[in-house]
Amino acid sequence: MNAPPPAAPDAAAPVILVGPHCRAVDFLSDVHLRPDAPLTFEAWRAHMLSTPADAVFMLGDLFELWIGDDAGAGRFESACLEVLRESARTRRLAFMAGNRDFLLGAQAHREVPMEQLPDPVVLEGFGARLLLAHGDAWCLEDAAYQAFRREVRGPAWQQDFLSRPLSERAAVAAGIRQASQARKRSLPDPALWADVDHGAVEVALRQAGARTLVHGHTHRPARHDLGTGLERWVLSDWDFEGQVPRGDVLRWSAAGLARHPVVSP
Ligand SMILES: [Mn+2]
């Protein structure tokens, strides 16, 4: 049997437009919404309903886990979709899948008017171009993860997984998560966890005709100067359950990019 084709994060990314009436776009990612994190849900809900931005682009891992749209009938999932519906009444919403919520599918998208973004995608506006991605596809150092990603992002795996009963899917997802956490524990210093590959990012930026990449996934919020006029902005993950609230959005306007902390509920 032939090996599956390698993921092609470097393929030319499609281009979408900010649009003429848009004054500001919010980028966020890695909110990891889950039923046992009520303060994080509250902070996210408040932001989605009150942000002055005309558009909110969610760049992956909005949900801690999404194991199929039929699981979206749950109370917590329904509450999240309701926030999205309400927010979408007065602003543009766009959703990019992350490694936790790539199974958010057609049914959820029928319930919520939000664009499905390919990964990566170029967003053009305010006289500039941004390359947007979740970020995991460029963590090339982690070969085992990349092989896993190719498998689970393929239609064969997804059809098989979605055909199983919900309880079985939940068990499979829990097993995957445990394996990933065990792997992280085996590398106690977070500096050793895979990060995005700067060489691959540079190639993608040049192909996209963009000088700025915005991504999440790594939970290492920062702005990196890549040299030769290129830069990489990393979004924060969100956690409002602990002593120190954590979470922000990156706002893009004619003035450029600026990080805004999200207010604690
Ligand atoms: Mn992720």
Boltz pocket constraint, residues with backbone or C-beta under 6 A from the ligand:
constraints:
  - pocket:
      binder: B
      contacts: [[A, 60], [A, 61], [A, 98], [A, 99], [A, 100], [A, 134], [A, 136], [A, 216], [A, 217], [A, 218]]
      max_distance: 6.0
